[in-house]
Amino acid sequence: MSRKAILRRELLAARRLLTSEDVRKTASVLVTAAENLPELAGARTVAAYVSVGREPGTHALLDALRARGVRVLLPVLMADNDLDWAEFEGAEHLLPAGRGLLEPAGARLGPGAVLDTDVVLLPGLAVDGRGMRLGRGGGSYDRVLARLASAGAHPALVVLLYDDEVVARVPEEPHDHPVDAVITPAGARRFPHREGTGGAVL
């Protein structure tokens, strides 16, 4: 088993110990922490996702962004594991999809819609001090990040995690892309790998 697989197994096991109340409380705190990240505060279009299970909750954040007039795009998983996108029009317009996911009911905008965003919120299991992110291993967001890189698009890349998922080191592979910031209940932290960013907690 690879180092990534071992770390994923450990982190998922820790998430399974969280109660529904833990997840609910974290979700409400994440909204406040997210509002303190300048990239999100000034964003006009954000690519986000609908949290499921014990993931750090995004539902309240999606509602807060939309209420503020932000255009929010949500992923639609395609048969080849790539992501299409559709606009978030409220929780009542989310439909059950495969793998326990919820997806927007609106018109599909195409995989390239992500190129026009100011911020991309990424799901993940961990991030380290360099901004290297550990995903679930499905590869969908690797394709998104590769698409952004090949198009020369540079939205802020932000991952939402629990406090203890900011770890010392994440195993990396050549195709992995670092993120710009992590948002946890403790606050928002930016990483210094891009010019003009810092590693301080905001």
C-alpha positions in Angstrom: 0.0 0.0 0.0 1.3 3.4 -1.0 2.1 6.2 1.6 -0.8 8.2 0.2 -3.2 5.2 0.6 -2.1 4.6 4.2 -2.5 8.3 5.1 -5.9 8.4 3.4 -7.1 5.3 5.4 -5.9 6.9 8.6 -7.6 10.3 7.9 -10.9 8.7 6.8 -10.9 6.6 9.9 -10.5 9.7 12.0 -13.4 11.4 10.2 -15.7 8.4 10.9 -15.3 9.1 14.6 -16.9 12.5 14.2 -20.5 13.0 15.3 -23.1 14.7 13.2 -23.0 17.5 15.8 -19.2 17.8 15.3 -19.8 18.2 11.5 -22.6 20.7 12.0 -20.6 22.9 14.4 -17.5 22.9 12.1 -19.6 23.9 9.1 -20.9 27.0 10.8 -17.4 28.0 11.9 -16.0 27.5 8.4 -18.3 30.1 7.0 -16.7 32.8 9.3 -13.2 31.5 8.6 -13.9 31.6 4.8 -15.1 35.2 5.0 -11.7 36.2 6.4 -9.9 35.0 3.3 -9.5 38.0 1.0 -9.7 35.8 -2.2 -13.1 34.6 -1.2 -14.3 38.0 0.1 -13.6 39.6 -3.3 -14.6 36.7 -5.5 -17.3 37.0 -8.2 -17.3 33.4 -9.3 -16.4 30.4 -7.1 -16.2 26.8 -8.1 -17.2 24.8 -5.0 -18.7 21.4 -4.1 -21.4 19.9 -2.0 -20.0 18.2 1.1 -21.2 14.7 1.9 -20.9 12.4 4.9 -18.2 13.6 7.4 -16.5 16.0 5.0 -16.1 19.6 6.4 -19.5 21.0 5.7 -20.0 23.4 2.7 -23.8 23.8 2.7 -23.8 26.9 4.9 -20.9 28.4 2.9 -22.6 27.8 -0.4 -25.7 29.6 0.9 -23.6 32.5 2.2 -21.7 32.9 -1.0 -24.9 32.9 -3.1 -26.7 35.3 -0.7 -23.7 37.7 -1.2 -24.3 37.6 -5.0 -21.4 35.3 -5.8 -21.9 33.0 -8.8 -21.2 29.5 -7.5 -20.5 26.6 -9.8 -20.8 23.0 -8.6 -19.3 19.9 -10.1 -21.2 17.2 -12.0 -19.3 13.9 -12.1 -19.0 12.5 -15.6 -18.6 8.9 -16.6 -14.9 9.2 -17.1 -14.4 10.8 -13.6 -13.9 14.3 -15.2 -16.0 17.2 -13.9 -18.6 19.2 -15.7 -20.1 22.2 -13.9 -23.5 23.8 -13.3 -24.6 26.9 -11.4 -25.8 26.5 -7.8 -29.4 27.8 -7.5 -30.1 26.8 -3.9 -30.2 23.6 -1.9 -33.7 22.8 -3.2 -32.2 22.4 -6.7 -29.6 19.7 -5.7 -30.3 16.2 -6.8 -29.0 12.9 -5.6 -26.4 11.4 -7.9 -24.1 8.4 -7.9 -21.6 7.7 -5.1 -23.8 9.5 -2.6 -23.1 12.9 -4.2 -25.5 15.8 -4.6 -25.4 17.6 -7.9 -27.0 20.8 -9.3 -30.1 20.4 -11.5 -29.2 23.3 -13.8 -27.8 23.4 -17.3 -24.3 21.9 -17.8 -21.7 24.5 -18.6 -18.9 22.2 -19.7 -15.6 21.2 -18.1 -14.0 24.5 -19.2 -16.4 26.6 -17.1 -13.9 26.3 -14.2 -11.4 28.4 -16.2 -13.5 31.6 -15.5 -13.6 31.3 -11.7 -11.8 33.5 -9.2 -11.6 30.8 -6.5 -11.7 27.0 -6.7 -12.7 25.3 -3.4 -11.2 21.8 -3.4 -12.2 18.8 -1.3 -9.4 17.0 0.4 -8.2 14.9 3.3 -5.0 16.8 4.3 -2.7 19.6 3.4 0.9 20.2 4.5 2.9 23.4 5.2 3.9 23.6 1.6 0.3 23.6 0.4 0.4 20.1 -1.0 -3.0 18.6 -0.8 -4.1 15.0 -0.4 -7.3 14.2 -2.2 -9.4 11.1 -2.1 -7.6 9.5 -5.0 -10.3 9.5 -7.6 -8.4 11.9 -9.9 -11.3 14.2 -10.8 -9.7 17.3 -9.3 -6.3 16.4 -10.7 -7.9 16.8 -14.1 -9.4 20.2 -13.0 -6.0 21.4 -11.8 -4.3 20.2 -15.0 -7.0 22.0 -17.1 -6.4 25.2 -15.2 -2.6 24.9 -15.6 -2.7 24.1 -19.3 -5.0 27.1 -19.9 -2.8 29.5 -17.9 -5.7 30.2 -15.5 -4.8 31.1 -11.9 -7.9 31.1 -9.6 -7.0 30.9 -5.9 -7.0 27.2 -4.9 -8.5 26.7 -1.5 -9.0 23.4 0.5 -11.5 23.0 3.4 -10.3 20.8 6.3 -10.6 20.0 9.9 -7.8 21.5 12.1 -5.9 18.2 12.6 -5.8 17.6 8.9 -3.1 20.2 8.4 -0.2 17.8 8.7 3.6 17.9 8.6 4.0 16.3 5.2 1.8 15.0 2.4 3.3 12.4 0.0 3.4 14.0 -3.5 3.6 12.9 -7.1 4.8 14.9 -10.1 1.2 15.7 -11.2 0.2 17.1 -7.8 -0.5 20.9 -7.6 -0.1 22.9 -4.4 -3.0 24.9 -3.1 -2.9 28.6 -2.1 -4.8 28.4 1.2 -6.5 26.1 3.6 -9.6 27.0 5.6 -10.1 25.2 9.0 -12.2 26.1 12.0 -9.1 27.7 13.4 -8.9 30.2 10.6 -7.6 30.6 7.0 -3.9 30.0 6.3 -2.2 31.0 3.0 0.9 29.2 1.6 4.0 31.0 0.1 4.5 29.1 -3.1 3.0 31.8 -5.3 4.4 35.3 -5.5 2.7 37.7 -3.2 1.3 35.1 -0.8 2.3 34.4 2.8 1.9 31.6 5.2 0.3 33.5 8.1 -3.0 32.6 9.6 -5.4 35.3 8.7 
